């Protein structure tokens, strides 16, 4: 009882190629590792394979890079617009608190740290979004009448310390 070699031919309909010359043994009808390697070597190399070619991957990557390059100016403009919104909100808050301090204490604050010390600003002086520091705020100091016969010198207005220009063309320091 020797080994019988039979020719087995079948076609896998989805892939479109044939596997032939499989060896089967009589004892238990099990395939050995050598038989499996033999089956793989019989697959024709000219048939289409699944996957992507390098050219297809390069075309997709090029399209993605073009789209990313086109969206970058919009992204940076959105960042500047967000910083401008934060600056406007901070200036509004600081000016409102300067007025409240002046009305409550009957004298204007001499520095922005007076607002923090008096409890008007709980988190400290806000950071200027364009300079990245809380020490660069530019303040306008004037004489403020506290009573009909007296006046005190102190902060009446605050501006950004940035030299930059806004998206609308105005300087941040003029806001």
C-alpha angles and dihedrals in degrees: 000000000000131000118289121215114207127181111239118190126181136152127223103218098207097050099038101222136106132233115208141169098042114169121222127185125220094231108083096331092255124153119229125221089255090057092052091051089048090054092052093051091055094063108108114243096213095066120102114264131206119258138056129295122232090250092056091050091048091051092051092047091049091052091049092050091050091051092047091050092051093050096048097083090050090051094050091047089052090052092051090047090052092050090050090052090051091049092051091049093047092049091049091050095046093048092048092050092047089055093047092048091049092050094044099044097032089233133071121252115264092213139005089254088067087067090054094045092050092050098249092118110040099181096045129255109330121247117253103242093217100044096033093224137096091213097066099072111125114221131199113221122199142156109270120196108236096176135001091272103031139060132187129205118232149115116315101164141015133209137182117270092219123118091207131114124237125235089259092055100254123122117254089227090063095057 
